[in-house]
Amino acid sequence: MEMAIFVGIKNEQGMRTMIYVLSCMLLLGCKTRQHNNTSVVKGSETQNMNADFTIAFGSCNKTSIENVLWDDVLTAKPDIWIWGGDNIYADTDDVAEIARMYEAQDRVAGYRKLASTVPIIGTWDDHDYGENDAGTEFAIKKESQQAFMDFMRVPKDSPKRKQEGIYTSHEYKLWNGSVKVIVLDTRYFRTALTPDNDSDKRNKPNAYGEGTILGETQWQWLQKELSGSTANFTILVSSIQVLSNEHGWECWGNFPHEADRLKKLIADSGVKGTLVISGDRHISEFSQANIPGLAYPLIDFTSSGLTHAYRDFKEEANPFRIGEVVSTESFGLLRFDFLRRTVQLVMVGDDGKVLNELYRTY
């Protein structure tokens, strides 16, 4: 938690002058925040935008493949890094092997530097959970959860260690606004998928009302987190896509009643500036949908993958897509301007190249 004491002066032209007296990170020692008011990344021609708070995130990261993006993540000067799932590719029911792969990721020089610089949070997906497309039936999910929490540096005496599932929330408060990050677990409680035997797709939607992604305990927790949020922006972290629902891979669309429940919960809660970030797909894309009762369109920003992407991608149905699909390695940036209630969403590739971007005001 960061504490800040400041003095604000406003003249007739509406310009503010701030003097920061103290900025202290509890438990981590003293640290002075320097806001990045320049372009997003080196070599970028993107619009210059004031960033009060910056989130970097990504998914699909193999320790056996060099990740060339860590230096670019550091250049972007994020305030936090969010793992979006498939943080390693373990695919095993041997928890010792899962732990060894997390340790290998911790030894990667670029990531080690990032982790020593900014807080790390995030979720898991199937490959770091332990088995492709696995859900609640996975035999060592409790052991895998402990290995994940070791990787995330969750204290051994934390109540989260006794909770079933890795869902959690974080709120980042600055002098002029706040961002709440709600991290969902789409693995621990997720029930069976329905194979599609009538087409070349892997899955088809379950019968409406059949099965769950989050499980009832997590649903009740999520309702409290959303209904109690006063943050300027609320970010939902889902390892699988929420809006894109026609590709036949894993997504919320395989559980249409759960997707509808999530959208209704967001609308009914009245939270400000809610958007979804997701991974899993080995492509990056923006999706957007109008939700009944929600005063603004809901965006799902998919960023995937960090070390390997679907480079042979040609086309895929997504009725909610905005702009072009990025099928090369990339990570995502969210840059928040509290005064203007604006968020800049950026897909960033190697050497800081901006591959796609979107601006939204809430």
N, C-alpha and C positions, 0 to 999 in steps of 0.2 A: 504494500500500500504506500502511495506517495503522498507526502504532506507538503503543501506549498503555502507560503505567506507572501502576499504581494500588495502593492499599492497601485490603484488604477486612477488615471486622470483622463478626462475626456474634454476636448476643446470643441469650438463651435463647428468645426469641420468633421466632427465625429471620430477624430483620431485618438486612439488610446495610447498612453505611455505606461508601461509596466516596469516596476522595479521588483525583481524577485529577491527576497531576503533569505529564504531558506528553502532548499529542496532536498529532502532526505528520504532515502529508501530504507524503511525499517527492515532490520535483519540483514540487509545487504550492504549497509554502510551508506555514506553520503555520495550523492551523484547529482550533477547538474544537467538538466535536460536542455538540449539545443534543438530547437525546431528547425526542420528542413523547409525553407521557404523558396527553394530553387526548383529546377526541373526534377522529375522523378528520379532519373538515373543518368549515369554518364552517357554522353552521346545521344541523348534523347532530344527530340524536337517537340515533345509533348507540351501542352499548355502549362505555363507557370501558375502554380496554385499554392496558396498558403496551406500548410498541413499542420494542424494542431496535434494530430495523432496519426500514426501510420502502422498498419498491420501488414506483415508479409506472411504468405502461407503457400503451401504446396503439398503434393501427394505423389505416390508411386515412385519410391526411392529404393533402388537396389544397391546394397553395399558392394556388390561385385562389379558395378559399373561406376566409372568416375562421374561425380556430380560436378559439372563445370559452372554451376550457378551460385555457389556459396559466396564467391567474391562479389557477385552482382547483388545478392541479398544484402550483404554488408554495406555496399555502396549506397543502397536505398535508405539506409539508416532507419530501420523499423523500430518501433517501440516494443513490439512483441513479435515472435514467430509462432505460427500455428501449424502443427502437423495435421494434415487433412486425411490421413489414413494410408495404409500400405507403406508405412514408414520404413519397414524392412520387408524382405520377402523370405519369411521363415518356412511357411507351408510344412509344418511338422507338428506332431503331438508330443515332441520331446521338449519340455520346457527349458531344459538346460541349453539346448541348441537355440531356442528363441532368445534366451538371455545372452548367449555368446554373440548373436547377430546384433543385438542392441549395443553390446560392448564394442563391437567392430564399428558401428556407426558413430559411437561416442569418440572413437579414435581418429575419425576423419578430420584432418587439420582445419578445413574451412568451417565445418560444422562446430568443431570445438571452439573456434574463435567466436562464432556467432553465439553459442551457448554461454560463453563467458561475458558477452556484451549485453544481451537482451534476455528477458524471461521467455521460456519455452512452455507452451501449452499445446493441447491437441487431443485428437481422437485416434482410434484405430479403424482398420477395415479388415477384410478377410485374410490377407496374406500375412499381416503381422499378428492378427488374432490367432492364426495357425493353420487354416485350411481354406482353400478356394471356395467362395460362396457359402461358408459355414455360418451357422446361426446358433440358436439356443441349445442345439443337440451336441455341440462340440464338447468332447469328453474332458478336456483340460482347461476349460474356460476360466475357472477360478485361479489356477496356477498361472495361466497366461496373463490374467489381469494383474497379478502381483509383479510379473516381469515387466509389464508395461509401466506400472507405477514406479518401479525402480528406475526405468529409463527416463521418466518424467520427474524424477527426484522428489516424489511424494514422500514425506517423512514416514518412518516406520510406525509411529504412533498416531498417524492421522486417521480420523474416522472413515475417510474414503477407502482405507484398506479393508474395512469390514463391510462396506457397501457392495451389493451385487451390481456389477456394471460400472463403467468408468465415466458416466455422465457427470458433469460439473459445470459451474459458472464462475466467471471472473468479471469484476467491474473495475474500470480504469477511470479515475476521476482527476480532471485537471481543473484549473481555476475557472475556466469558462465553459466547461461541458464534460460529458462522460460517454464512454462506450462500454456496453455490457456484451460480453461474449458468452453465449450459452452453448456448451459442447454436448452434443448428443451421442449416445451409444446405439448404433444401428446393427449391432452384432449379438450382444449378450442375450437379448430376449427375442430376437427375430425368429419367427416360426417358418415353416417350410414354404419354399417357392413352388410354383406350378410349372413344370416343363411344358414347352410348346412343341407338341409332336406333329403339328399341322403345317409348320413353316420352317424356314431356316433360322428362326430366332431361338435363343436358348430358353427364354421364359415367356409366359403370358400372364396377364393379371389374374390374381386369385378371384374366386367368386366374391362379390361385394359382401363385406362383413366377415370374411374368413381370414384368420391369422392376424398377426401383429408384428410391427417393426420395433416399437419401443417398449411394449409391455406396460401394464396398467400402473405399476409403481412409478415408472419413469414418466408416464403421461401426467400423473397427478403432480409430480415434482415440476414438470415443465409448465403446467398451468400456473403454479405459484410463482415461478420465476418470471413468466411473462406478465402476469397481472400485477406484480409488485414492482415492475421496472419503471423507473423515472429517467432512464438514460436518454441522451440525445439520439443515440444510435444503438440498435440491438442486432447483434450478429449471431445467427444460428449456424453452427458447424455441423454438417451432415456428411458422413463419408461417401454417401451415394446421392445421386441427383434427386432433387425434389420435383422439379418442373418437367424436364425432358422425360417422356414416358412411353415412347414408341419404339425404342431401339431393341428391346428384348433382353438387354443385360440387366444387371441389378439396378433398381431404382425404386423410389416411393410409389411409382405407378403400378408396380406389381402388387401393391396393397392399396387399391383405390380408396377404400374407406379410411385408411390411415392418412393418405394424402389429403383427403377432404377434411379430416379432423384437424390436421395441422394448419391448413389454410384458415379454417373457421376460428381456430384458437388464436391465431395471429390477429385476425380481424376483430374478434370479440375483446381481445385484451387491450386494444387501443394504444399499443406501444408505438413509440416514434421510430421512424427510420429503420425498419426491420429489413434485413436482407439475409440471404442464405449463401454460404460458401460450401462448396462440395469438391469431390475429387473422383478417383476410381477409374476414369474412362480413358486415360492416356490421350485425351484431347482437352483443349481448353475452349470454353464458349460461354457467352452470356445468354441467359434465358430470362424472359420477363412475361408475367401474366397479371391480368386484372382479377382481383379477388373480391367477390361481393362483400360489401361492408368495410373494405380496407380503403383508406383515403388516397393511397398511392399504389402504383404497380409493385408487385413483389418480384425481386430480382434473385436469380440463382446464378452465382458466379462459380463456374467449374474451372479449376486449375489443376492440370494433370498432363504429363508427369514430369517429375524432376530429372530422372536419369534415362528414361526411355518413353518414347511417345509413339502413337499410331501413325507413323510417317506415310503409310500407304492409304490413309484415309481419303476417300473420294466423296462420298455423300452418305447422309443418314437423316431420316425424318426427325424433325424436332419442331413442332408447330409454334414453339415459344422462343425460338432462337432469334437473337439480334446480332447482326453483323456476320462475320466470317468465323469459321472454325479454325483454330490454331492447332496444327498437328506436329509441332516440334516441341522440344523440351522447353519448359517455362515455369515460372512461379507467378503468383498473384500478389498484387498490392492493393490495399484499400487506404486511401488518404482522406482524412476527415477535416473539414473546415466547419467548426461549430458556429461561428458568427453567421456564415451564409447558409448553414444547414445543408451543406453539399458534401458528397462523397465522390471521389475519383476512383474508378476501378480500372486497373491496368494489368495486362498480361505482359510479362517481361521475359525476354530470352537472353541468350548468352551475349556477353559484352554490353549488357544493359539495353538491348534493343527493345523498343516498345512495339509489341506485335499487334496489340488491339487495346482500345480503351473506351471507357464510357463515363459520362458524368450524369449524376442525378441529384436533384435538389428536393428535399423533403419538407 
